[in-house]
Amino acid sequence: MVCLLPVVEACRLFIGTKGNKTQTIGPLLTFCVLSLPVLILYVYYVELQTYVLKIDHFLSIVGVVFIGLQLLLAVVSILYINSARGMRAL
């Protein structure tokens, strides 16, 4: 699982950046979907791993907070892009 996190995280961040720069909903939705496994892995590191140092615990909580903020901002961006396209059609 340790090897899986950086790969999924790098893909997630690349797709999210691409969707934000091009203002397209598809990559932003993919970003949101890929955020769920990353969030689950961070929670696993915090709660279910056998031996966790205090620094690991702290950094995993910081990671969960950042992923939550990124998800919130991605949803806001999706709603903004969707409403802007609706207003252009009028």
N, C-alpha and C positions, 0 to 999 in steps of 0.2 A: 504493500500500500504506500510505502514511503516513496517508491519510484513512480507511482501513478499520479501523485499530487502535483509535482512540478509540470508534468506533461499536460494534464488537464488544465492546470492554472494558466500555463503559457498560451494554450489554444483559446481559452476563455477570454483572456485579456486581449489577445490579438483580434478576435472576432468582435468583442465589445468596442474596441477602439475603431475598427473599421466601420461598424454600424453607427457609431457616434459621429465620425467624420463625414460619412456619406449621408447621414440622416435617413437610413433605411430601417424599416421595422424588422425585417427578417433576421439580420445578424444580431439585433438587440434581443429578440426573442430567444435566439440560440444562446446568447450570452446568459440570459436568465435561466434557461434550462441547464446549462453547464455549471451554473453557480450552485445548484442543488447538490451534486456529488461532492464538490469541493467543500461545501458547508458541512456535509455529513462526515467527510474525512477530518475536518477540524474538530468537530464535536467528538468523533472517535478518539482523537488524540487527547482531548481534554478529559473525557469521562471514562472511556472503556480501555485505554491502554494500561498495562499492568504497572509499569514504572514510569512516572512522570516527574521531571524536575520542576521546581517552582518557576523557572524561566520558561520552560516549555509550556507550562500551564498559562502563564501570562501572555506569551506570544500567540498562543492558540486563541485566547480570548480576544486579543487585539485583531487577529485575522478574522474571527467571526464578526466582530463589529464592523470592520472594513467591508466584508462581503455583504453584510446587511445594508450598509450605506450605499454600496454600489448597486445592489438590487433595487433599492428605493429610487435612486437616481435614474436607473435604467427604465423603470416603470414610468417615472415622470417624463422622461424623454420620449418614450413610446406614445404616451398620451398627448404630449405636445406635438409630436410629428403627425400623429393621426388627426388632431384637431386642425393643424395648419393645412393639411391636405384637404380636409373637408371645407375649410373656408376658401381655399383656392378654387374649388369646384363651383362655388356660388358666384 
